[in-house]
């Protein structure tokens, strides 16, 4: 499940966070260049979620978080993790569902109560189950 990050030479998450004009797209590109200078560190899914933990605030229950990087940032997080899996038709899931293999999956759906929501079921990331945009 490991893959190489650091695809954007010279641009990392620290630079995105230090830029007062940075937007969700900058955070996404910063995640790709997570190691300063985009050195290409090998990091698993845990590394991606660790890189955005500062944008997560505890939500209404354990395992539920709000994402303070905007809808575009949450969509980018879903796409970054999801590209390593297979989009499947899950008959009971009302949204996009990606099987990541080895018992891991993520989903992206529209919640009536919370809006855009990412569901997370990845072994090793036991504390995060659901992420949504703050209201």
Secondary structure, DSSP 8 states (H G I E B T S, - for coil): --EE---STT--HHHHHH-TT--HHHHHHHHHTTTTTT---EE-HHHHHHHHGGGEEE-SSTTEEEETTHHHHHHHHHHHHHTTSEEE--TT-SEEEEEEETTEEEEEEEETTTEEEEEEE-TT--S-SEEEE--
